[in-house]
Amino acid sequence: MSALAESASLIARISNVLTEIDLSCECRSRVRDAIARFETLEDTRQAHHALAQARNHRHRIGALMALLADLDEIGWNEADSSIYLELSDLFEDIATAAREGAAATRQLDRRTLLRRKCAEQPSVE
């Protein structure tokens, strides 16, 4: 389960428990407001985390690309063929970092769509 789904599930469970408690109308409203604030804070925290992850993967790819520059200096008939395996590993590491960076930015997109969808829904009181 993704962090987004886990967070939404946790907030929904907390909300369900708290709304089942026999509270006065004023207290119930305050609890709903507190849950909404917590949900906003959690969403912001996870969005910042996803953006930081994407940036870290970009930096990692940049560093790996610098190492991959050695490819310009070698030929097809290198005496030590292990260099080809090392370069192959660099390409694999770049691919992995790219997949993980894409997943982090996809998470940001899902969060944006979810926030937009929630903002469009009328409040049920």
TIRO-2110 file (N, C-alpha, C; in Angstrom, 1 decimal):
// TIRO-2110
0.8, -1.2, 0.0, N, 1, A
0.0, 0.0, 0.0, CA, 1, A
0.9, 1.2, 0.0, C, 1, A
0.5, 2.2, -0.8, N, 2, A
1.4, 3.4, -0.9, CA, 2, A
1.2, 4.3, 0.3, C, 2, A
2.2, 5.2, 0.5, N, 3, A
2.1, 6.1, 1.7, CA, 3, A
0.8, 6.9, 1.6, C, 3, A
0.4, 7.3, 0.4, N, 4, A
-0.8, 8.1, 0.3, CA, 4, A
-2.0, 7.3, 0.7, C, 4, A
-2.1, 6.1, 0.3, N, 5, A
-3.2, 5.2, 0.7, CA, 5, A
-3.2, 4.9, 2.2, C, 5, A
-2.0, 4.7, 2.7, N, 6, A
-1.9, 4.4, 4.2, CA, 6, A
-2.3, 5.6, 5.0, C, 6, A
-1.9, 6.8, 4.6, N, 7, A
-2.3, 8.0, 5.3, CA, 7, A
-3.8, 8.2, 5.2, C, 7, A
-4.4, 8.1, 4.1, N, 8, A
-5.8, 8.3, 3.9, CA, 8, A
-6.6, 7.3, 4.7, C, 8, A
-6.1, 6.0, 4.7, N, 9, A
-6.8, 5.0, 5.5, CA, 9, A
-6.7, 5.3, 7.0, C, 9, A
-5.5, 5.7, 7.5, N, 10, A
-5.4, 6.0, 8.9, CA, 10, A
-6.3, 7.2, 9.3, C, 10, A
-6.3, 8.2, 8.5, N, 11, A
-7.1, 9.4, 8.9, CA, 11, A
-8.6, 9.0, 8.8, C, 11, A
-9.0, 8.2, 7.9, N, 12, A
-10.4, 7.7, 7.8, CA, 12, A
-10.8, 6.9, 9.1, C, 12, A
-9.9, 6.0, 9.5, N, 13, A
-10.2, 5.2, 10.7, CA, 13, A
-10.3, 6.0, 11.9, C, 13, A
-9.4, 7.0, 12.1, N, 14, A
-9.4, 7.9, 13.2, CA, 14, A
-10.7, 8.7, 13.2, C, 14, A
-11.0, 9.2, 12.0, N, 15, A
-12.3, 10.0, 11.9, CA, 15, A
-13.5, 9.2, 12.2, C, 15, A
-13.5, 7.9, 11.8, N, 16, A
-14.7, 7.1, 12.1, CA, 16, A
-14.8, 6.8, 13.6, C, 16, A
-13.7, 6.6, 14.3, N, 17, A
-13.7, 6.3, 15.7, CA, 17, A
-14.2, 7.6, 16.4, C, 17, A
-13.7, 8.7, 16.1, N, 18, A
-14.0, 9.9, 16.8, CA, 18, A
-15.5, 10.4, 16.5, C, 18, A
-16.0, 10.1, 15.3, N, 19, A
-17.3, 10.6, 15.0, CA, 19, A
-18.4, 9.6, 15.6, C, 19, A
-18.0, 8.4, 16.0, N, 20, A
-18.9, 7.5, 16.7, CA, 20, A
-19.0, 7.8, 18.1, C, 20, A
-18.1, 8.6, 18.7, N, 21, A
-18.2, 9.0, 20.1, CA, 21, A
-19.3, 10.0, 20.2, C, 21, A
-20.1, 9.9, 21.3, N, 22, A
-21.2, 10.9, 21.6, CA, 22, A
-20.6, 12.2, 22.1, C, 22, A
-20.4, 13.1, 21.2, N, 23, A
-19.9, 14.4, 21.5, CA, 23, A
-20.9, 15.5, 21.3, C, 23, A
-20.8, 16.6, 22.0, N, 24, A
-21.7, 17.7, 21.7, CA, 24, A
-21.4, 18.3, 20.3, C, 24, A
-22.4, 19.0, 19.8, N, 25, A
-22.2, 19.5, 18.4, CA, 25, A
-21.0, 20.4, 18.3, C, 25, A
-20.7, 21.3, 19.3, N, 26, A
-19.6, 22.1, 19.2, CA, 26, A
-18.3, 21.3, 19.2, C, 26, A
-18.2, 20.3, 20.1, N, 27, A
-17.0, 19.5, 20.2, CA, 27, A
-16.8, 18.7, 18.9, C, 27, A
-17.9, 18.1, 18.4, N, 28, A
-17.8, 17.3, 17.2, CA, 28, A
-17.3, 18.2, 16.0, C, 28, A
-17.7, 19.4, 15.9, N, 29, A
-17.2, 20.3, 14.9, CA, 29, A
-15.7, 20.6, 15.1, C, 29, A
-15.3, 20.8, 16.3, N, 30, A
-13.9, 21.0, 16.6, CA, 30, A
-13.0, 19.8, 16.3, C, 30, A
-13.5, 18.6, 16.5, N, 31, A
-12.8, 17.4, 16.2, CA, 31, A
-12.7, 17.3, 14.7, C, 31, A
-13.8, 17.5, 14.0, N, 32, A
-13.7, 17.5, 12.5, CA, 32, A
-12.7, 18.5, 11.9, C, 32, A
-12.7, 19.7, 12.5, N, 33, A
-11.7, 20.7, 12.1, CA, 33, A
-10.3, 20.2, 12.4, C, 33, A
-10.1, 19.6, 13.5, N, 34, A
-8.7, 19.1, 13.9, CA, 34, A
-8.3, 18.0, 12.9, C, 34, A
-9.2, 17.1, 12.6, N, 35, A
-8.9, 16.0, 11.7, CA, 35, A
-8.5, 16.6, 10.3, C, 35, A
-9.3, 17.6, 9.8, N, 36, A
-9.0, 18.3, 8.5, CA, 36, A
-7.7, 18.9, 8.6, C, 36, A
-7.3, 19.6, 9.7, N, 37, A
-6.0, 20.2, 9.7, CA, 37, A
-4.9, 19.2, 9.7, C, 37, A
-5.1, 18.1, 10.5, N, 38, A
-4.1, 17.0, 10.5, CA, 38, A
-3.9, 16.4, 9.1, C, 38, A
-5.0, 16.2, 8.4, N, 39, A
-5.0, 15.7, 7.0, CA, 39, A
-4.2, 16.6, 6.1, C, 39, A
-4.4, 17.9, 6.2, N, 40, A
-3.6, 18.9, 5.4, CA, 40, A
-2.2, 18.8, 5.8, C, 40, A
-1.8, 18.8, 7.0, N, 41, A
-0.4, 18.7, 7.5, CA, 41, A
0.2, 17.4, 7.0, C, 41, A
-0.5, 16.3, 7.0, N, 42, A
0.1, 15.0, 6.6, CA, 42, A
0.3, 15.1, 5.1, C, 42, A
-0.7, 15.6, 4.4, N, 43, A
-0.5, 15.7, 2.9, CA, 43, A
0.7, 16.5, 2.5, C, 43, A
0.8, 17.7, 3.2, N, 44, A
2.0, 18.5, 2.9, CA, 44, A
3.3, 17.8, 3.3, C, 44, A
3.3, 17.1, 4.4, N, 45, A
4.6, 16.4, 4.7, CA, 45, A
4.9, 15.4, 3.7, C, 45, A
4.0, 14.6, 3.3, N, 46, A
4.2, 13.6, 2.3, CA, 46, A
4.6, 14.2, 0.9, C, 46, A
4.0, 15.3, 0.5, N, 47, A
4.3, 15.9, -0.7, CA, 47, A
5.8, 16.4, -0.7, C, 47, A
6.2, 17.0, 0.4, N, 48, A
7.5, 17.5, 0.6, CA, 48, A
8.5, 16.3, 0.5, C, 48, A
8.2, 15.2, 1.1, N, 49, A
9.0, 14.0, 1.1, CA, 49, A
9.1, 13.5, -0.4, C, 49, A
8.0, 13.4, -1.1, N, 50, A
8.1, 12.9, -2.5, CA, 50, A
8.9, 13.8, -3.3, C, 50, A
8.8, 15.1, -3.2, N, 51, A
9.6, 16.1, -4.0, CA, 51, A
11.1, 15.9, -3.6, C, 51, A
11.4, 15.8, -2.3, N, 52, A
12.8, 15.6, -1.9, CA, 52, A
13.4, 14.3, -2.5, C, 52, A
12.6, 13.3, -2.5, N, 53, A
13.0, 12.0, -3.1, CA, 53, A
13.3, 12.2, -4.6, C, 53, A
12.4, 12.9, -5.3, N, 54, A
12.6, 13.1, -6.8, CA, 54, A
13.9, 13.9, -7.0, C, 54, A
14.1, 14.9, -6.2, N, 55, A
15.3, 15.7, -6.4, CA, 55, A
16.6, 14.9, -6.1, C, 55, A
16.5, 14.0, -5.0, N, 56, A
17.7, 13.1, -4.7, CA, 56, A
18.0, 12.2, -5.9, C, 56, A
17.0, 11.7, -6.5, N, 57, A
17.2, 10.8, -7.6, CA, 57, A
17.8, 11.5, -8.8, C, 57, A
17.4, 12.8, -9.0, N, 58, A
18.0, 13.6, -10.1, CA, 58, A
19.4, 13.8, -9.8, C, 58, A
19.8, 14.1, -8.5, N, 59, A
21.2, 14.3, -8.2, CA, 59, A
22.0, 13.0, -8.4, C, 59, A
21.4, 11.9, -8.0, N, 60, A
22.0, 10.6, -8.2, CA, 60, A
22.3, 10.3, -9.6, C, 60, A
21.3, 10.6, -10.5, N, 61, A
21.5, 10.4, -11.9, CA, 61, A
22.6, 11.3, -12.5, C, 61, A
22.7, 12.5, -12.0, N, 62, A
23.7, 13.4, -12.4, CA, 62, A
25.1, 12.9, -12.1, C, 62, A
25.3, 12.4, -10.8, N, 63, A
26.5, 11.8, -10.4, CA, 63, A
26.9, 10.6, -11.2, C, 63, A
25.9, 9.8, -11.5, N, 64, A
26.2, 8.6, -12.3, CA, 64, A
26.6, 8.9, -13.7, C, 64, A
25.9, 9.9, -14.2, N, 65, A
26.2, 10.4, -15.6, CA, 65, A
27.7, 10.9, -15.7, C, 65, A
28.1, 11.5, -14.6, N, 66, A
29.5, 12.0, -14.6, CA, 66, A
30.5, 10.8, -14.7, C, 66, A
30.2, 9.7, -13.9, N, 67, A
31.0, 8.5, -14.0, CA, 67, A
30.9, 7.9, -15.3, C, 67, A
29.8, 8.0, -16.0, N, 68, A
29.6, 7.3, -17.3, CA, 68, A
30.4, 8.0, -18.4, C, 68, A
30.9, 9.2, -18.1, N, 69, A
31.7, 10.0, -19.1, CA, 69, A
32.9, 9.2, -19.5, C, 69, A
33.3, 8.2, -18.7, N, 70, A
34.5, 7.4, -19.0, CA, 70, A
34.2, 6.6, -20.3, C, 70, A
33.0, 6.5, -20.7, N, 71, A
32.6, 5.8, -21.9, CA, 71, A
33.2, 6.4, -23.1, C, 71, A
33.4, 7.7, -23.1, N, 72, A
34.0, 8.5, -24.2, CA, 72, A
35.5, 8.2, -24.3, C, 72, A
36.1, 7.7, -23.3, N, 73, A
37.6, 7.4, -23.3, CA, 73, A
38.0, 6.0, -23.7, C, 73, A
37.0, 5.1, -23.7, N, 74, A
37.4, 3.7, -24.0, CA, 74, A
37.0, 3.3, -25.4, C, 74, A
37.7, 2.3, -25.8, N, 75, A
37.4, 1.7, -27.2, CA, 75, A
36.7, 0.4, -27.1, C, 75, A
36.5, -0.2, -28.3, N, 76, A
35.9, -1.5, -28.3, CA, 76, A
36.8, -2.6, -28.0, C, 76, A
38.1, -2.3, -27.9, N, 77, A
39.1, -3.4, -27.8, CA, 77, A
39.9, -3.2, -26.5, C, 77, A
39.3, -2.8, -25.4, N, 78, A
40.0, -2.6, -24.1, CA, 78, A
40.6, -3.9, -23.6, C, 78, A
41.8, -3.8, -23.1, N, 79, A
42.5, -4.9, -22.6, CA, 79, A
41.8, -5.5, -21.3, C, 79, A
41.2, -4.6, -20.5, N, 80, A
40.5, -5.0, -19.3, CA, 80, A
39.0, -4.9, -19.6, C, 80, A
38.4, -6.0, -20.0, N, 81, A
37.0, -6.0, -20.4, CA, 81, A
36.0, -5.7, -19.2, C, 81, A
36.5, -5.7, -18.0, N, 82, A
35.6, -5.5, -16.8, CA, 82, A
35.1, -4.1, -16.8, C, 82, A
35.7, -3.2, -17.6, N, 83, A
35.2, -1.8, -17.7, CA, 83, A
33.8, -1.8, -18.3, C, 83, A
33.6, -2.7, -19.2, N, 84, A
32.2, -2.8, -19.9, CA, 84, A
31.2, -3.2, -18.9, C, 84, A
31.5, -4.1, -18.0, N, 85, A
30.5, -4.5, -16.9, CA, 85, A
30.3, -3.4, -16.0, C, 85, A
31.3, -2.6, -15.6, N, 86, A
31.1, -1.5, -14.8, CA, 86, A
30.2, -0.4, -15.4, C, 86, A
30.5, -0.2, -16.7, N, 87, A
29.6, 0.8, -17.4, CA, 87, A
28.2, 0.3, -17.5, C, 87, A
28.0, -1.0, -17.7, N, 88, A
26.7, -1.6, -17.7, CA, 88, A
26.0, -1.4, -16.4, C, 88, A
26.7, -1.6, -15.3, N, 89, A
26.1, -1.4, -14.0, CA, 89, A
25.7, 0.1, -13.8, C, 89, A
26.5, 1.0, -14.3, N, 90, A
26.1, 2.4, -14.2, CA, 90, A
24.8, 2.7, -14.9, C, 90, A
24.7, 2.1, -16.1, N, 91, A
23.4, 2.3, -16.9, CA, 91, A
22.2, 1.7, -16.1, C, 91, A
22.4, 0.6, -15.4, N, 92, A
21.4, -0.1, -14.6, CA, 92, A
21.0, 0.8, -13.4, C, 92, A
22.0, 1.4, -12.8, N, 93, A
21.8, 2.3, -11.6, CA, 93, A
21.0, 3.6, -12.1, C, 93, A
21.4, 4.1, -13.2, N, 94, A
20.6, 5.2, -13.8, CA, 94, A
19.2, 4.9, -14.0, C, 94, A
19.0, 3.7, -14.6, N, 95, A
17.6, 3.3, -14.9, CA, 95, A
16.8, 3.1, -13.6, C, 95, A
17.4, 2.6, -12.6, N, 96, A
16.7, 2.4, -11.3, CA, 96, A
16.4, 3.7, -10.6, C, 96, A
17.4, 4.7, -10.7, N, 97, A
17.1, 6.0, -10.1, CA, 97, A
16.0, 6.7, -10.9, C, 97, A
16.0, 6.5, -12.2, N, 98, A
15.0, 7.1, -13.0, CA, 98, A
13.6, 6.6, -12.7, C, 98, A
13.5, 5.3, -12.5, N, 99, A
12.2, 4.6, -12.1, CA, 99, A
11.7, 5.2, -10.8, C, 99, A
12.6, 5.2, -9.8, N, 100, A
12.3, 5.7, -8.5, CA, 100, A
11.9, 7.2, -8.5, C, 100, A
12.6, 8.0, -9.3, N, 101, A
12.3, 9.4, -9.4, CA, 101, A
10.9, 9.6, -10.1, C, 101, A
10.6, 8.7, -11.1, N, 102, A
9.3, 8.8, -11.7, CA, 102, A
8.2, 8.4, -10.7, C, 102, A
8.4, 7.4, -9.9, N, 103, A
7.4, 7.1, -8.9, CA, 103, A
7.2, 8.2, -7.9, C, 103, A
8.2, 8.9, -7.5, N, 104, A
8.0, 10.0, -6.6, CA, 104, A
7.2, 11.1, -7.2, C, 104, A
7.5, 11.5, -8.5, N, 105, A
6.8, 12.5, -9.1, CA, 105, A
5.4, 12.1, -9.5, C, 105, A
5.2, 10.8, -9.7, N, 106, A
3.8, 10.3, -9.9, CA, 106, A
3.0, 10.5, -8.6, C, 106, A
3.6, 10.2, -7.5, N, 107, A
3.0, 10.4, -6.2, CA, 107, A
2.5, 11.9, -6.0, C, 107, A
3.4, 12.8, -6.4, N, 108, A
3.0, 14.2, -6.4, CA, 108, A
1.8, 14.5, -7.3, C, 108, A
1.8, 13.9, -8.4, N, 109, A
0.6, 14.1, -9.4, CA, 109, A
-0.7, 13.6, -8.7, C, 109, A
-0.6, 12.4, -8.1, N, 110, A
-1.8, 11.8, -7.5, CA, 110, A
-2.3, 12.7, -6.4, C, 110, A
-1.3, 13.2, -5.6, N, 111, A
-1.7, 14.1, -4.5, CA, 111, A
-2.4, 15.4, -5.0, C, 111, A
-1.9, 15.9, -6.1, N, 112, A
-2.5, 17.1, -6.7, CA, 112, A
-3.9, 16.8, -7.2, C, 112, A
-4.1, 15.7, -7.9, N, 113, A
-5.4, 15.3, -8.3, CA, 113, A
-6.4, 15.1, -7.2, C, 113, A
-5.9, 14.4, -6.1, N, 114, A
-6.7, 14.1, -5.0, CA, 114, A
-7.1, 15.4, -4.3, C, 114, A
-6.2, 16.4, -4.1, N, 115, A
-6.5, 17.7, -3.5, CA, 115, A
-7.6, 18.4, -4.3, C, 115, A
-7.4, 18.4, -5.6, N, 116, A
-8.3, 19.1, -6.5, CA, 116, A
-9.7, 18.4, -6.4, C, 116, A
-9.8, 17.1, -6.4, N, 117, A
-11.0, 16.4, -6.3, CA, 117, A
-11.7, 16.7, -4.9, C, 117, A
-11.0, 16.8, -3.9, N, 118, A
-11.5, 17.1, -2.5, CA, 118, A
-12.0, 18.5, -2.5, C, 118, A
-11.3, 19.4, -3.2, N, 119, A
-11.7, 20.8, -3.1, CA, 119, A
-13.0, 21.0, -3.9, C, 119, A
-13.3, 20.2, -4.9, N, 120, A
-14.5, 20.3, -5.7, CA, 120, A
-15.7, 19.7, -5.0, C, 120, A
-15.5, 18.8, -4.1, N, 121, A
-16.6, 18.2, -3.4, CA, 121, A
-17.2, 19.2, -2.4, C, 121, A
-18.5, 19.3, -2.3, N, 122, A
-19.1, 20.1, -1.3, CA, 122, A
-19.0, 19.5, 0.1, C, 122, A
-18.8, 20.3, 1.1, N, 123, A
-18.7, 19.9, 2.5, CA, 123, A
-20.0, 19.3, 3.0, C, 123, A
-20.0, 18.2, 3.6, N, 124, A
-21.2, 17.6, 4.2, CA, 124, A
-21.2, 17.9, 5.7, C, 124, A
-22.2, 18.6, 6.1, N, 125, A
-22.3, 19.0, 7.5, CA, 125, A
-23.6, 18.4, 8.1, C, 125, A
END
